[in-house]
Structure formats: structure tokens, C-alpha cells
Amino acid sequence: MTKTWGFDTTAIHAGAEPDPATGARQVPIYQTTAYVFKDAAHAARLFGLQEVGYIYSRLTNPTVSALQSRIAAMEGGAGAVCCSSGHAAQILALFPLMGPGKNIVASTRLYGGTITQFSQTIKRFGWGVKFVDLDDLDALRTAIDDDTRAIFCESISNPGGYVTDIPEVARIADAAGLPLIVDNTLGTPYLCKPIEMGATLVVHSLTKYMTGNGTVTGGVVVDSGKFDWSASGKFPSLSEPEPAYHGLKFHETFGSLAFTFHGIAIGLRDLGMTMNPQAAHYTLMGIETLGLRMAKHVENARKVAEWLEGDARVASVTYAGLASSPWNATARRVYPKGTGALFTFSIKGGYEAAVKFVDNLKLFSHVANLGDARSLVIHSASTTHSQLTDAQKIAAGAGPDVVRLSIGIEDVGDIIADLDQALAEASR
Ligand SMILES: *Cc1c(COP(=O)(O)O)cnc(C)c1O
């Protein structure tokens, strides 16, 4: 049934039948740690993965399950696993693919925290990373080696709002027999469906647009169900016998749901980065209006970007939706509904002017977040990207004179008025 629904209907209904016990129309918050087994044999079957059901909320919870089914439907995936944050989702996605000595090839244009997670923290697992400018497809091909286990990019990238040519990158991943992982936090399935373009896995920070009101941290890994984990012998966690489950082979047993089952039965069980049912509830509430919100976000962002580009106090604007952007052709082809609502601009007057501008905004909130209904601002170089080297900052689009805007869904006239008065103060 879900397959025939449009985007907004799916966002409201997928994964959520009326509660079988009470008829409750909205998804209840199942605030419980454990679930009573019917008998000892039932418990044994659940533990042995011979039957699917609820055991313990580190693994599965009905409120979280409803959200997982909904996001899987919205992204066109076979299954999804929610977890405690976007960063947790990245580890959960990589964990079954990687091992000591293995590497990922990742875009240079990523959320600052992801660059740090990849370049510093995953080293301690023995995992490597090679950063490549994904506009250079030859460089991508060259970077892939025998130990590469995945390609990672953002659909629309933080902080510049640049866009990735997912179909082209997916073709290269496919030719190399590797899964493509796309962080679709900034695109959301409203603007971008990475799986339709050839991605294997989609990750999200649900903290951002998917929830949309700045209330929770959450993440998700969506599996396309299309990758053949057994073909190359490179993904033994999915294709070979699993000692913790009496030699069960995930791919052979669960087919297109192998990655999803592994994510729950091994990932959440042993890494424990579980989403709590309260967070799932907030995200379920927010996601119902994703289509309405994203349309308004994009409309406002386009108007603000055009206004800034025409202002003499502004040096440049990165919004890929602008005709002047080097990414505009890709944007039109791959992201016809728009390129989101996060972008940067550089202000004339450098670091000093950038900081003064941020300090003088009144409607915008100066916070380390994005994708809220409210307009938000941050000076990336001194905050989200401060742990990067100067070269990494420039490569990520977070130089000293750069200000990042997350355009909200307020009245656009009020947003522009606030920017105007803060620019006046900054250029004084
Ligand atoms: C925020 C963000 C993340 C990290 O998500 P958290 O929920 O903060 O852990 C990852 N990728 C992108 C693009 C983000 O904006």
C-alpha cells in the first residue's frame, strides 16, 4: 500500500497503524525496557533470531520501529535502524563494512564533526580514510584501493550547501563493487532520494530537518537492500558465519534485510547507541510536516541567497541554487526541487566583520545546530570547524570571513530585515 502513496501521505502514515492494544491513533511512546515472553520457547526463538519480536529496548522498541518503517518508506529503502545521533549512525553504517586496515573514500565537503570523526577517531579502530574532492571523479577512481570498503558523501553538504552528483559517484562505486553511503541530512528525502540514484545506504542526523524543531538528537541508517554483500568476499560480517549467532550468515538468511538485521542484532546490541522512544516520538511528530517545511525552507533560502548576492556588503554566497554557483548545473539536474536551506556567505571585512555580524543578529539564533524551524547562524571557523587545520577549513568552505546560515520558515521579510540591520552594524 505504502508504495503507491505520495510523499506527504507516506510522511504521515507509513509505519503507523492504530495501536493494536488500545486503538490509539497516534503512535504511543512505549516507555518500557523489556517485553514479556509468551513462554520459554518463544524467548529462545527471539534470542536465536528465528522469530522477529521485541526483547529489550536496546535492540528494538515499538515507537522506534514505527519511525524506522516510516523513514525506510520515505527513502525507498528495504529497512532502517534508528540510533542516538547522526554521528552514531555513521559508525553504525560503517561498522559491518570495516575492519582494521580497511579504508573509506570520503568527500572533502562534509560536516566538520564528520571530518573529525573520520580523520581522528575511527583511526583507533584501525580504520582509514582518504578525503577526495568528489567533483573530480578521476581522483575518486584513483583513491579506491583493494582495502576500500565504502564511499561516503553528503547529498547537499554542510556548511556550503554544495551538491554532490550522486548518480555519477554511484556509478563509480558500482563499478568498484563498493557500497555508496550518502548522508542525506541536508537534502532530506523531500529534496533527494539517494537510493533511487544508486546509493546503498543513507544516513541522517534526525536532529536536523527530519525532526525540524531543535528538540532531539537522533540518527538513522537506511538500507537500500540492493547490495550483494556476498559477491566480493569483502564484507565477511554480512556474508560469513556469525559466531555470536551459532554461525548464522546474515546475507544468506535475511537477504535484502541483512544490513538492517545486522545493525540491530550486532550493531545496537554491542555498540549500544540506541534511540530512546521519547526521541522517536518527537521525530515522528516532526516528520509529518517535512514536505511543508522543506518547501518553505527552500523558498525562503532562495530569496535570502538572492538578496545577499545583490548586496554590496557581501563578498560571495555559496548557495547552489543561485545561477552564479559552479554547482548550479548539477543542482538543477540532481536536485530539481531545490538545494536546501543551509549555505554560507563571506562578508567584506574578514573575520572581524563576520563576528560583529553574528553578534548583531536578533531574529537569528547563534547556535551549533541547523535545520530548525527558526533561522540559525554560526561562524563555522571559530566553532563547528575549529578543530580543523586552516587548509581543511578552506576545503570544507569554512574560511575566517564565512558565516553559515540555516534559513528557517519564518516570514522571509523578517529574515531579510534582520540580516540587513546586522550587515549595517558589521560594516560600520
Ligand atoms: C549534524 C550533522 C551530523 C551529525 O549529527 P548529530 O545528530 O549531531 O550527531 C552529521 N552530518 C550532517 C550533515 C550534519 O549536519
The ligand as an SDF file (V2000), in Angstrom:
LIG
                    3D

 15 15  0  0  0  0  0  0  0  0999 V2000
   24.6450   17.4270   12.4100 C   0  0  0  0  0  0  0  0  0  0  0  0
   25.1460   16.6000   11.3300 C   0  0  0  0  0  0  0  0  0  0  0  0
   25.7000   15.3360   11.5870 C   0  0  0  0  0  0  0  0  0  0  0  0
   25.8490   14.7990   12.9810 C   0  0  0  0  0  0  0  0  0  0  0  0
   24.6020   14.5650   13.5600 O   0  0  0  0  0  0  0  0  0  0  0  0
   24.3430   14.5880   15.1440 P   0  0  0  0  0  0  0  0  0  0  0  0
   22.9040   14.2500   15.2670 O   0  0  0  0  0  0  0  0  0  0  0  0
   24.6990   15.9630   15.6300 O   0  0  0  0  0  0  0  0  0  0  0  0
   25.2590   13.5470   15.7240 O   0  0  0  0  0  0  0  0  0  0  0  0
   26.1230   14.5850   10.5200 C   0  0  0  0  0  0  0  0  0  0  0  0
   26.0190   15.0400    9.2530 N   0  0  0  0  0  0  0  0  0  0  0  0
   25.4920   16.2460    8.9740 C   0  0  0  0  0  0  0  0  0  0  0  0
   25.3960   16.6900    7.5460 C   0  0  0  0  0  0  0  0  0  0  0  0
   25.0430   17.0690    9.9940 C   0  0  0  0  0  0  0  0  0  0  0  0
   24.5260   18.2760    9.7060 O   0  0  0  0  0  0  0  0  0  0  0  0
  1  2  1  0
  2  3  1  0
  2 14  2  0
  3  4  1  0
  3 10  2  0
  4  5  1  0
  5  6  1  0
  6  7  2  0
  6  8  1  0
  6  9  1  0
 10 11  1  0
 11 12  2  0
 12 13  1  0
 12 14  1  0
 14 15  1  0
M  END
$$$$
